[in-house]
Amino acid sequence: MKEKVQKVLDTIRPALQADGGDVELVDVENGVVKVRLTGACGGCPMATMTLKNGIERTLKAKIPEVKEVQAV
């Protein structure tokens, strides 16, 4: 499942990079995806919205086994 998640993150990455940020996959365990937001995304006040409304929503839509996305 980690490979599937990485492929979806690779499709999201250009949008984050356009704003000076990025996302790094840390782990996938029991349907919980752990990511690290880096660059401008790391300290952005909108990072939680990006994580939940962007990354989590996209991952859940493309990979039904994903239950939650957490920032670490």
PDB file of N, CA, C and O in Angstrom:
ATOM      1  N   MET A   1       0.823  -1.193   0.000  1.00  0.00           N
ATOM      2  CA  MET A   1       0.000   0.000   0.000  1.00  0.00           C
ATOM      3  C   MET A   1       0.873   1.265   0.000  1.00  0.00           C
ATOM      4  O   MET A   1       0.462   2.305  -0.515  1.00  0.00           O
ATOM      5  N   LYS A   2       2.051   1.171   0.568  1.00  0.00           N
ATOM      6  CA  LYS A   2       2.952   2.325   0.620  1.00  0.00           C
ATOM      7  C   LYS A   2       3.268   2.838  -0.789  1.00  0.00           C
ATOM      8  O   LYS A   2       3.358   4.046  -1.009  1.00  0.00           O
ATOM      9  N   GLU A   3       3.435   1.918  -1.735  1.00  0.00           N
ATOM     10  CA  GLU A   3       3.742   2.310  -3.116  1.00  0.00           C
ATOM     11  C   GLU A   3       2.565   3.057  -3.734  1.00  0.00           C
ATOM     12  O   GLU A   3       2.759   4.040  -4.449  1.00  0.00           O
ATOM     13  N   LYS A   4       1.342   2.590  -3.461  1.00  0.00           N
ATOM     14  CA  LYS A   4       0.146   3.261  -3.979  1.00  0.00           C
ATOM     15  C   LYS A   4       0.064   4.684  -3.440  1.00  0.00           C
ATOM     16  O   LYS A   4      -0.200   5.629  -4.183  1.00  0.00           O
ATOM     17  N   VAL A   5       0.293   4.824  -2.134  1.00  0.00           N
ATOM     18  CA  VAL A   5       0.237   6.137  -1.495  1.00  0.00           C
ATOM     19  C   VAL A   5       1.295   7.053  -2.108  1.00  0.00           C
ATOM     20  O   VAL A   5       1.016   8.218  -2.394  1.00  0.00           O
ATOM     21  N   GLN A   6       2.493   6.541  -2.308  1.00  0.00           N
ATOM     22  CA  GLN A   6       3.573   7.351  -2.887  1.00  0.00           C
ATOM     23  C   GLN A   6       3.196   7.838  -4.278  1.00  0.00           C
ATOM     24  O   GLN A   6       3.476   8.984  -4.627  1.00  0.00           O
ATOM     25  N   LYS A   7       2.563   6.981  -5.077  1.00  0.00           N
ATOM     26  CA  LYS A   7       2.162   7.376  -6.433  1.00  0.00           C
ATOM     27  C   LYS A   7       1.141   8.506  -6.398  1.00  0.00           C
ATOM     28  O   LYS A   7       1.215   9.433  -7.204  1.00  0.00           O
ATOM     29  N   VAL A   8       0.181   8.435  -5.463  1.00  0.00           N
ATOM     30  CA  VAL A   8      -0.816   9.500  -5.350  1.00  0.00           C
ATOM     31  C   VAL A   8      -0.152  10.790  -4.856  1.00  0.00           C
ATOM     32  O   VAL A   8      -0.453  11.874  -5.356  1.00  0.00           O
ATOM     33  N   LEU A   9       0.738  10.675  -3.889  1.00  0.00           N
ATOM     34  CA  LEU A   9       1.449  11.864  -3.401  1.00  0.00           C
ATOM     35  C   LEU A   9       2.247  12.518  -4.524  1.00  0.00           C
ATOM     36  O   LEU A   9       2.367  13.742  -4.574  1.00  0.00           O
ATOM     37  N   ASP A  10       2.789  11.708  -5.418  1.00  0.00           N
ATOM     38  CA  ASP A  10       3.555  12.243  -6.544  1.00  0.00           C
ATOM     39  C   ASP A  10       2.672  13.086  -7.467  1.00  0.00           C
ATOM     40  O   ASP A  10       3.164  13.997  -8.133  1.00  0.00           O
ATOM     41  N   THR A  11       1.359  12.782  -7.509  1.00  0.00           N
ATOM     42  CA  THR A  11       0.451  13.587  -8.338  1.00  0.00           C
ATOM     43  C   THR A  11       0.077  14.895  -7.641  1.00  0.00           C
ATOM     44  O   THR A  11      -0.260  15.876  -8.303  1.00  0.00           O
ATOM     45  N   ILE A  12       0.134  14.912  -6.301  1.00  0.00           N
ATOM     46  CA  ILE A  12      -0.205  16.100  -5.516  1.00  0.00           C
ATOM     47  C   ILE A  12       0.994  17.048  -5.412  1.00  0.00           C
ATOM     48  O   ILE A  12       0.835  18.267  -5.349  1.00  0.00           O
ATOM     49  N   ARG A  13       2.173  16.473  -5.396  1.00  0.00           N
ATOM     50  CA  ARG A  13       3.422  17.200  -5.147  1.00  0.00           C
ATOM     51  C   ARG A  13       3.603  18.466  -5.995  1.00  0.00           C
ATOM     52  O   ARG A  13       4.005  19.487  -5.438  1.00  0.00           O
ATOM     53  N   PRO A  14       3.332  18.461  -7.309  1.00  0.00           N
ATOM     54  CA  PRO A  14       3.565  19.685  -8.102  1.00  0.00           C
ATOM     55  C   PRO A  14       2.795  20.899  -7.581  1.00  0.00           C
ATOM     56  O   PRO A  14       3.308  22.016  -7.638  1.00  0.00           O
ATOM     57  N   ALA A  15       1.585  20.705  -7.080  1.00  0.00           N
ATOM     58  CA  ALA A  15       0.799  21.828  -6.547  1.00  0.00           C
ATOM     59  C   ALA A  15       1.459  22.388  -5.292  1.00  0.00           C
ATOM     60  O   ALA A  15       1.499  23.603  -5.098  1.00  0.00           O
ATOM     61  N   LEU A  16       1.973  21.512  -4.448  1.00  0.00           N
ATOM     62  CA  LEU A  16       2.651  21.968  -3.234  1.00  0.00           C
ATOM     63  C   LEU A  16       3.962  22.682  -3.587  1.00  0.00           C
ATOM     64  O   LEU A  16       4.298  23.714  -3.006  1.00  0.00           O
ATOM     65  N   GLN A  17       4.689  22.116  -4.542  1.00  0.00           N
ATOM     66  CA  GLN A  17       5.972  22.700  -4.935  1.00  0.00           C
ATOM     67  C   GLN A  17       5.781  24.067  -5.580  1.00  0.00           C
ATOM     68  O   GLN A  17       6.656  24.928  -5.481  1.00  0.00           O
ATOM     69  N   ALA A  18       4.658  24.270  -6.233  1.00  0.00           N
ATOM     70  CA  ALA A  18       4.373  25.570  -6.850  1.00  0.00           C
ATOM     71  C   ALA A  18       4.289  26.673  -5.796  1.00  0.00           C
ATOM     72  O   ALA A  18       4.547  27.840  -6.090  1.00  0.00           O
ATOM     73  N   ASP A  19       3.927  26.297  -4.566  1.00  0.00           N
ATOM     74  CA  ASP A  19       3.836  27.261  -3.468  1.00  0.00           C
ATOM     75  C   ASP A  19       5.069  27.218  -2.573  1.00  0.00           C
ATOM     76  O   ASP A  19       5.077  27.834  -1.507  1.00  0.00           O
ATOM     77  N   GLY A  20       6.108  26.503  -2.988  1.00  0.00           N
ATOM     78  CA  GLY A  20       7.351  26.461  -2.228  1.00  0.00           C
ATOM     79  C   GLY A  20       7.409  25.390  -1.162  1.00  0.00           C
ATOM     80  O   GLY A  20       8.289  25.420  -0.301  1.00  0.00           O
ATOM     81  N   GLY A  21       6.490  24.446  -1.203  1.00  0.00           N
ATOM     82  CA  GLY A  21       6.471  23.376  -0.205  1.00  0.00           C
ATOM     83  C   GLY A  21       6.616  22.014  -0.836  1.00  0.00           C
ATOM     84  O   GLY A  21       6.890  21.890  -2.030  1.00  0.00           O
ATOM     85  N   ASP A  22       6.429  20.992  -0.022  1.00  0.00           N
ATOM     86  CA  ASP A  22       6.498  19.614  -0.508  1.00  0.00           C
ATOM     87  C   ASP A  22       5.907  18.697   0.561  1.00  0.00           C
ATOM     88  O   ASP A  22       5.639  19.123   1.684  1.00  0.00           O
ATOM     89  N   VAL A  23       5.711  17.443   0.195  1.00  0.00           N
ATOM     90  CA  VAL A  23       5.199  16.447   1.128  1.00  0.00           C
ATOM     91  C   VAL A  23       6.104  15.227   1.046  1.00  0.00           C
ATOM     92  O   VAL A  23       6.513  14.819  -0.041  1.00  0.00           O
ATOM     93  N   GLU A  24       6.410  14.652   2.193  1.00  0.00           N
ATOM     94  CA  GLU A  24       7.276  13.485   2.275  1.00  0.00           C
ATOM     95  C   GLU A  24       6.519  12.369   2.995  1.00  0.00           C
ATOM     96  O   GLU A  24       5.989  12.582   4.086  1.00  0.00           O
ATOM     97  N   LEU A  25       6.468  11.189   2.393  1.00  0.00           N
ATOM     98  CA  LEU A  25       5.819  10.039   3.016  1.00  0.00           C
ATOM     99  C   LEU A  25       6.735   9.470   4.083  1.00  0.00           C
ATOM    100  O   LEU A  25       7.887   9.129   3.811  1.00  0.00           O
ATOM    101  N   VAL A  26       6.213   9.368   5.309  1.00  0.00           N
ATOM    102  CA  VAL A  26       6.993   8.837   6.417  1.00  0.00           C
ATOM    103  C   VAL A  26       6.661   7.369   6.645  1.00  0.00           C
ATOM    104  O   VAL A  26       7.562   6.537   6.755  1.00  0.00           O
ATOM    105  N   ASP A  27       5.353   7.044   6.718  1.00  0.00           N
ATOM    106  CA  ASP A  27       4.956   5.662   7.000  1.00  0.00           C
ATOM    107  C   ASP A  27       3.494   5.459   6.654  1.00  0.00           C
ATOM    108  O   ASP A  27       2.721   6.415   6.577  1.00  0.00           O
ATOM    109  N   VAL A  28       3.122   4.203   6.447  1.00  0.00           N
ATOM    110  CA  VAL A  28       1.732   3.811   6.274  1.00  0.00           C
ATOM    111  C   VAL A  28       1.519   2.619   7.185  1.00  0.00           C
ATOM    112  O   VAL A  28       2.202   1.601   7.066  1.00  0.00           O
ATOM    113  N   GLU A  29       0.553   2.754   8.108  1.00  0.00           N
ATOM    114  CA  GLU A  29       0.332   1.699   9.084  1.00  0.00           C
ATOM    115  C   GLU A  29      -1.154   1.590   9.401  1.00  0.00           C
ATOM    116  O   GLU A  29      -1.754   2.554   9.875  1.00  0.00           O
ATOM    117  N   ASN A  30      -1.751   0.440   9.148  1.00  0.00           N
ATOM    118  CA  ASN A  30      -3.165   0.191   9.452  1.00  0.00           C
ATOM    119  C   ASN A  30      -4.093   1.244   8.861  1.00  0.00           C
ATOM    120  O   ASN A  30      -5.043   1.672   9.518  1.00  0.00           O
ATOM    121  N   GLY A  31      -3.832   1.659   7.645  1.00  0.00           N
ATOM    122  CA  GLY A  31      -4.676   2.638   6.980  1.00  0.00           C
ATOM    123  C   GLY A  31      -4.391   4.081   7.357  1.00  0.00           C
ATOM    124  O   GLY A  31      -5.047   4.991   6.850  1.00  0.00           O
ATOM    125  N   VAL A  32      -3.427   4.306   8.237  1.00  0.00           N
ATOM    126  CA  VAL A  32      -3.053   5.664   8.636  1.00  0.00           C
ATOM    127  C   VAL A  32      -1.766   6.048   7.896  1.00  0.00           C
ATOM    128  O   VAL A  32      -0.733   5.392   8.029  1.00  0.00           O
ATOM    129  N   VAL A  33      -1.858   7.110   7.125  1.00  0.00           N
ATOM    130  CA  VAL A  33      -0.722   7.598   6.351  1.00  0.00           C
ATOM    131  C   VAL A  33      -0.069   8.728   7.139  1.00  0.00           C
ATOM    132  O   VAL A  33      -0.735   9.684   7.537  1.00  0.00           O
ATOM    133  N   LYS A  34       1.228   8.613   7.360  1.00  0.00           N
ATOM    134  CA  LYS A  34       1.970   9.641   8.084  1.00  0.00           C
ATOM    135  C   LYS A  34       2.873  10.360   7.096  1.00  0.00           C
ATOM    136  O   LYS A  34       3.684   9.745   6.404  1.00  0.00           O
ATOM    137  N   VAL A  35       2.710  11.688   7.047  1.00  0.00           N
ATOM    138  CA  VAL A  35       3.484  12.497   6.117  1.00  0.00           C
ATOM    139  C   VAL A  35       4.149  13.653   6.855  1.00  0.00           C
ATOM    140  O   VAL A  35       3.758  14.021   7.962  1.00  0.00           O
ATOM    141  N   ARG A  36       5.153  14.204   6.214  1.00  0.00           N
ATOM    142  CA  ARG A  36       5.828  15.393   6.740  1.00  0.00           C
ATOM    143  C   ARG A  36       5.716  16.468   5.666  1.00  0.00           C
ATOM    144  O   ARG A  36       6.145  16.274   4.529  1.00  0.00           O
ATOM    145  N   LEU A  37       5.138  17.598   6.040  1.00  0.00           N
ATOM    146  CA  LEU A  37       5.078  18.731   5.128  1.00  0.00           C
ATOM    147  C   LEU A  37       6.378  19.510   5.284  1.00  0.00           C
ATOM    148  O   LEU A  37       6.787  19.822   6.402  1.00  0.00           O
ATOM    149  N   THR A  38       7.021  19.821   4.174  1.00  0.00           N
ATOM    150  CA  THR A  38       8.324  20.481   4.221  1.00  0.00           C
ATOM    151  C   THR A  38       8.286  21.789   3.441  1.00  0.00           C
ATOM    152  O   THR A  38       7.298  22.111   2.781  1.00  0.00           O
ATOM    153  N   GLY A  39       9.371  22.527   3.531  1.00  0.00           N
ATOM    154  CA  GLY A  39       9.471  23.804   2.830  1.00  0.00           C
ATOM    155  C   GLY A  39       8.462  24.794   3.386  1.00  0.00           C
ATOM    156  O   GLY A  39       8.241  24.857   4.596  1.00  0.00           O
ATOM    157  N   ALA A  40       7.855  25.563   2.500  1.00  0.00           N
ATOM    158  CA  ALA A  40       6.880  26.564   2.917  1.00  0.00           C
ATOM    159  C   ALA A  40       5.679  25.932   3.610  1.00  0.00           C
ATOM    160  O   ALA A  40       5.048  26.563   4.457  1.00  0.00           O
ATOM    161  N   CYS A  41       5.361  24.695   3.256  1.00  0.00           N
ATOM    162  CA  CYS A  41       4.216  24.001   3.867  1.00  0.00           C
ATOM    163  C   CYS A  41       4.462  23.666   5.336  1.00  0.00           C
ATOM    164  O   CYS A  41       3.514  23.547   6.112  1.00  0.00           O
ATOM    165  N   GLY A  42       5.718  23.517   5.718  1.00  0.00           N
ATOM    166  CA  GLY A  42       6.054  23.133   7.081  1.00  0.00           C
ATOM    167  C   GLY A  42       5.593  24.119   8.129  1.00  0.00           C
ATOM    168  O   GLY A  42       5.183  23.715   9.217  1.00  0.00           O
ATOM    169  N   GLY A  43       5.652  25.412   7.824  1.00  0.00           N
ATOM    170  CA  GLY A  43       5.276  26.411   8.807  1.00  0.00           C
ATOM    171  C   GLY A  43       4.055  27.218   8.420  1.00  0.00           C
ATOM    172  O   GLY A  43       3.736  28.214   9.069  1.00  0.00           O
ATOM    173  N   CYS A  44       3.382  26.808   7.389  1.00  0.00           N
ATOM    174  CA  CYS A  44       2.238  27.553   6.883  1.00  0.00           C
ATOM    175  C   CYS A  44       1.021  27.400   7.800  1.00  0.00           C
ATOM    176  O   CYS A  44       0.724  26.293   8.251  1.00  0.00           O
ATOM    177  N   PRO A  45       0.312  28.504   8.078  1.00  0.00           N
ATOM    178  CA  PRO A  45      -0.890  28.411   8.904  1.00  0.00           C
ATOM    179  C   PRO A  45      -2.003  27.594   8.235  1.00  0.00           C
ATOM    180  O   PRO A  45      -2.910  27.110   8.912  1.00  0.00           O
ATOM    181  N   MET A  46      -1.933  27.444   6.941  1.00  0.00           N
ATOM    182  CA  MET A  46      -2.948  26.669   6.216  1.00  0.00           C
ATOM    183  C   MET A  46      -2.552  25.200   6.066  1.00  0.00           C
ATOM    184  O   MET A  46      -3.248  24.449   5.382  1.00  0.00           O
ATOM    185  N   ALA A  47      -1.465  24.780   6.681  1.00  0.00           N
ATOM    186  CA  ALA A  47      -0.958  23.416   6.514  1.00  0.00           C
ATOM    187  C   ALA A  47      -1.982  22.363   6.927  1.00  0.00           C
ATOM    188  O   ALA A  47      -2.094  21.329   6.269  1.00  0.00           O
ATOM    189  N   THR A  48      -2.727  22.602   7.998  1.00  0.00           N
ATOM    190  CA  THR A  48      -3.724  21.633   8.441  1.00  0.00           C
ATOM    191  C   THR A  48      -4.819  21.470   7.394  1.00  0.00           C
ATOM    192  O   THR A  48      -5.272  20.356   7.128  1.00  0.00           O
ATOM    193  N   MET A  49      -5.239  22.582   6.804  1.00  0.00           N
ATOM    194  CA  MET A  49      -6.258  22.496   5.750  1.00  0.00           C
ATOM    195  C   MET A  49      -5.708  21.777   4.527  1.00  0.00           C
ATOM    196  O   MET A  49      -6.406  20.970   3.912  1.00  0.00           O
ATOM    197  N   THR A  50      -4.464  22.065   4.175  1.00  0.00           N
ATOM    198  CA  THR A  50      -3.829  21.376   3.045  1.00  0.00           C
ATOM    199  C   THR A  50      -3.790  19.878   3.313  1.00  0.00           C
ATOM    200  O   THR A  50      -4.080  19.069   2.432  1.00  0.00           O
ATOM    201  N   LEU A  51      -3.427  19.520   4.541  1.00  0.00           N
ATOM    202  CA  LEU A  51      -3.308  18.113   4.913  1.00  0.00           C
ATOM    203  C   LEU A  51      -4.658  17.411   4.838  1.00  0.00           C
ATOM    204  O   LEU A  51      -4.770  16.359   4.208  1.00  0.00           O
ATOM    205  N   LYS A  52      -5.670  17.967   5.463  1.00  0.00           N
ATOM    206  CA  LYS A  52      -6.981  17.312   5.552  1.00  0.00           C
ATOM    207  C   LYS A  52      -7.803  17.468   4.279  1.00  0.00           C
ATOM    208  O   LYS A  52      -8.318  16.482   3.750  1.00  0.00           O
ATOM    209  N   ASN A  53      -7.932  18.698   3.780  1.00  0.00           N
ATOM    210  CA  ASN A  53      -8.802  18.948   2.634  1.00  0.00           C
ATOM    211  C   ASN A  53      -8.161  18.627   1.298  1.00  0.00           C
ATOM    212  O   ASN A  53      -8.861  18.398   0.313  1.00  0.00           O
ATOM    213  N   GLY A  54      -6.849  18.608   1.255  1.00  0.00           N
ATOM    214  CA  GLY A  54      -6.166  18.310  -0.003  1.00  0.00           C
ATOM    215  C   GLY A  54      -5.616  16.906  -0.035  1.00  0.00           C
ATOM    216  O   GLY A  54      -6.096  16.056  -0.786  1.00  0.00           O
ATOM    217  N   ILE A  55      -4.605  16.663   0.783  1.00  0.00           N
ATOM    218  CA  ILE A  55      -3.894  15.382   0.743  1.00  0.00           C
ATOM    219  C   ILE A  55      -4.779  14.229   1.206  1.00  0.00           C
ATOM    220  O   ILE A  55      -4.895  13.223   0.507  1.00  0.00           O
ATOM    221  N   GLU A  56      -5.409  14.363   2.385  1.00  0.00           N
ATOM    222  CA  GLU A  56      -6.224  13.265   2.902  1.00  0.00           C
ATOM    223  C   GLU A  56      -7.407  12.960   1.986  1.00  0.00           C
ATOM    224  O   GLU A  56      -7.693  11.796   1.707  1.00  0.00           O
ATOM    225  N   ARG A  57      -8.082  13.986   1.527  1.00  0.00           N
ATOM    226  CA  ARG A  57      -9.250  13.779   0.658  1.00  0.00           C
ATOM    227  C   ARG A  57      -8.853  13.071  -0.640  1.00  0.00           C
ATOM    228  O   ARG A  57      -9.549  12.163  -1.094  1.00  0.00           O
ATOM    229  N   THR A  58      -7.748  13.485  -1.224  1.00  0.00           N
ATOM    230  CA  THR A  58      -7.282  12.865  -2.469  1.00  0.00           C
ATOM    231  C   THR A  58      -6.883  11.414  -2.244  1.00  0.00           C
ATOM    232  O   THR A  58      -7.248  10.538  -3.028  1.00  0.00           O
ATOM    233  N   LEU A  59      -6.132  11.158  -1.173  1.00  0.00           N
ATOM    234  CA  LEU A  59      -5.713   9.780  -0.886  1.00  0.00           C
ATOM    235  C   LEU A  59      -6.911   8.868  -0.629  1.00  0.00           C
ATOM    236  O   LEU A  59      -6.954   7.747  -1.137  1.00  0.00           O
ATOM    237  N   LYS A  60      -7.878   9.334   0.149  1.00  0.00           N
ATOM    238  CA  LYS A  60      -9.069   8.522   0.444  1.00  0.00           C
ATOM    239  C   LYS A  60      -9.869   8.229  -0.826  1.00  0.00           C
ATOM    240  O   LYS A  60     -10.411   7.135  -0.984  1.00  0.00           O
ATOM    241  N   ALA A  61      -9.939   9.204  -1.724  1.00  0.00           N
ATOM    242  CA  ALA A  61     -10.688   9.026  -2.965  1.00  0.00           C
ATOM    243  C   ALA A  61     -10.032   7.989  -3.876  1.00  0.00           C
ATOM    244  O   ALA A  61     -10.717   7.218  -4.548  1.00  0.00           O
ATOM    245  N   LYS A  62      -8.708   7.978  -3.893  1.00  0.00           N
ATOM    246  CA  LYS A  62      -7.989   7.078  -4.801  1.00  0.00           C
ATOM    247  C   LYS A  62      -7.618   5.747  -4.166  1.00  0.00           C
ATOM    248  O   LYS A  62      -7.427   4.754  -4.868  1.00  0.00           O
ATOM    249  N   ILE A  63      -7.514   5.723  -2.829  1.00  0.00           N
ATOM    250  CA  ILE A  63      -7.151   4.492  -2.118  1.00  0.00           C
ATOM    251  C   ILE A  63      -8.126   4.324  -0.944  1.00  0.00           C
ATOM    252  O   ILE A  63      -7.903   4.889   0.127  1.00  0.00           O
ATOM    253  N   PRO A  64      -9.196   3.558  -1.137  1.00  0.00           N
ATOM    254  CA  PRO A  64     -10.227   3.414  -0.094  1.00  0.00           C
ATOM    255  C   PRO A  64      -9.709   2.876   1.240  1.00  0.00           C
ATOM    256  O   PRO A  64     -10.340   3.100   2.273  1.00  0.00           O
ATOM    257  N   GLU A  65      -8.582   2.176   1.242  1.00  0.00           N
ATOM    258  CA  GLU A  65      -8.040   1.619   2.486  1.00  0.00           C
ATOM    259  C   GLU A  65      -7.477   2.693   3.422  1.00  0.00           C
ATOM    260  O   GLU A  65      -7.262   2.435   4.606  1.00  0.00           O
ATOM    261  N   VAL A  66      -7.239   3.894   2.891  1.00  0.00           N
ATOM    262  CA  VAL A  66      -6.699   4.978   3.710  1.00  0.00           C
ATOM    263  C   VAL A  66      -7.809   5.478   4.636  1.00  0.00           C
ATOM    264  O   VAL A  66      -8.894   5.848   4.185  1.00  0.00           O
ATOM    265  N   LYS A  67      -7.516   5.482   5.935  1.00  0.00           N
ATOM    266  CA  LYS A  67      -8.481   5.934   6.943  1.00  0.00           C
ATOM    267  C   LYS A  67      -8.213   7.373   7.366  1.00  0.00           C
ATOM    268  O   LYS A  67      -9.143   8.139   7.617  1.00  0.00           O
ATOM    269  N   GLU A  68      -6.944   7.732   7.442  1.00  0.00           N
ATOM    270  CA  GLU A  68      -6.585   9.059   7.953  1.00  0.00           C
ATOM    271  C   GLU A  68      -5.179   9.422   7.494  1.00  0.00           C
ATOM    272  O   GLU A  68      -4.357   8.551   7.210  1.00  0.00           O
ATOM    273  N   VAL A  69      -4.919  10.726   7.426  1.00  0.00           N
ATOM    274  CA  VAL A  69      -3.581  11.229   7.130  1.00  0.00           C
ATOM    275  C   VAL A  69      -3.159  12.095   8.308  1.00  0.00           C
ATOM    276  O   VAL A  69      -3.898  12.983   8.736  1.00  0.00           O
ATOM    277  N   GLN A  70      -1.968  11.830   8.827  1.00  0.00           N
ATOM    278  CA  GLN A  70      -1.452  12.581   9.969  1.00  0.00           C
ATOM    279  C   GLN A  70      -0.116  13.214   9.605  1.00  0.00           C
ATOM    280  O   GLN A  70       0.693  12.633   8.880  1.00  0.00           O
ATOM    281  N   ALA A  71       0.095  14.424  10.129  1.00  0.00           N
ATOM    282  CA  ALA A  71       1.388  15.085   9.965  1.00  0.00           C
ATOM    283  C   ALA A  71       2.276  14.670  11.126  1.00  0.00           C
ATOM    284  O   ALA A  71       1.829  14.635  12.273  1.00  0.00           O
ATOM    285  N   VAL A  72       3.526  14.358  10.833  1.00  0.00           N
ATOM    286  CA  VAL A  72       4.492  13.987  11.882  1.00  0.00           C
ATOM    287  C   VAL A  72       5.696  14.906  11.815  1.00  0.00           C
ATOM    288  O   VAL A  72       6.625  14.765  12.610  1.00  0.00           O
TER     289      VAL A  72
END
